[in-house]
Amino acid sequence: MTRPRQPPKQYPRVARLNEVVMECLAEEVERLSDPRLGFVTITGVEIAADLRTAEVFYSVFHRGDGPDESAAGLASAAPHLRTHIGRQIRMKYSPELRFIQDDSIASGERIEAILRTLHDDPIRADDTDGLLDRDEDTQ
């Protein structure tokens, strides 16, 4: 009888590094005083297997400035953030940071708004054409 194969570990080294780098970057971005950043939130980090590059996903709470302002602020802060990672985390290489805007929060808000309007709509769900009179719905 052979032993069944064990599933792979859920937290390989790169996944742990992703979490640690994300926390490190989030703390340091909070400390930056660049007015272009606005309300930037680091939502995720994906480090390449060779540890040389890292894709940093971020979202921006829009105050009126475009997301390009925040992207420019993060790009100019990238060398400082890379140095901070090198000092805080023991790694063979400090990864080159590439910032990518994460639209998942905006998509989630849009879906919530659609669901809210569907929930508030008094037309019955089985009336796909919207032909029933609203007075018939109350009876």
N, C-alpha and C positions, 0 to 999 in steps of 0.2 A: 504494500500500500504506500502510495506517495502522499506526501503532505501537500495540502492545497497551497497555492501561491499566496503570499501575503500581498495586500495592496500596497502601492508605493506610499511612502511617508507623505503626510499632508503638508509638512512644512520643510521643504528642502532649503538649502542654504540661501539660494537666491530669493526665495519667498520671504525668508526672515530678514534678509538685507533690504528688500523692498519696504517692509514695514518700518524698519529702523531708520532708513534714509527718509522716508515720508515724514516720520515724527521729527527728525532733525531739521528737515527743510521747513516744515510747518512752524516750528518754534522760531527759526531764524527769519523767515519771511514776515512773521508778526513783528519782529524787532526792527525791520528795515523802515527807513524814514522817507522813502521815495514817494512823493505825492501821486505819481502815475499809477501806483499799484492799487489804490483804493481798497476794496474789500476782497482780497484774493484768498481763496481757500485751496490748499493742496489736497486733491482728492485721491491721488494714487501715484505710484512710482513703479515702473517696470525696468529693471536693470537687465542688460544683456548678459548672456551666459559667460562672456569673457570679462565682465565687470568693467568694461571700458566706456560704455555709454549708458545713459539712463534717460528714459522718457518720463517726464514729470507732467502729470495731468493736473490741471487747475481749473477752478471755476471762479467767476467774477460776479459779484453782486453789482449790477449796473446802476450807477448813480447819474448817468447822463454822459459820462465819458465813454468813449467806445472801448471795446475789448482790445483794440490795437494799442491803446495807451498802456494797459496792463502788460500786454505781451512785450512791448518795448521796455518797460520797467523791469520785468523779469529777465529779459535778455541782457540788459546792462548789469544786473545783479548776479548773473550766472557765475562769473569768476569768483566773486566773494562767497557765494553759496557753495561752490565746489571746494574752495579752501576750507570753509567751515565743516563740510562733510569730512574732509581729510583729517582735520584736527579732532573731530568728535568720534569718528568711527574707525576702528582698526580694519583697514582693507588693504589689499595689495595695490590697487589703483583707486584714485579718486575719479569717479566716472564723469565724462563730459555730459552736461545737462542739456536736454532738448525739451523745451516747454511746449505742451500741446493743450489747447483749450478743451475742457471736458464739457460737452453739451448735455450730459445725462441729467443734470439737475434741472436745466431749462426744459428738457423734454418731459421730465417727471411732473413739473409744474403745469405744463400744457395739458398733459393727460389728466391730471387732477381737475383742472378747470373744465375739461370736456365732461368728465364724470359728474362734476358738481352740477353742470347745466342739465345733464341727462336726469340726474336725481331730482332736480327741482322742476322738471318739465311735467305738467299734469297729464299729458297725453299718455295713454296706456302703451305699454311696450309692444303689445300684439297689434297695434294699429300702425303698421309700417308705412302706409300711405298718408296718414294724418287726415283720413276722411271722416272719422267719427266726430260727431258734434260733442263739444265739451260738456254739454248738459247731460248727454247720455252716459258719460263717464261717472257722473255723481250719483246716478240712480242705482 
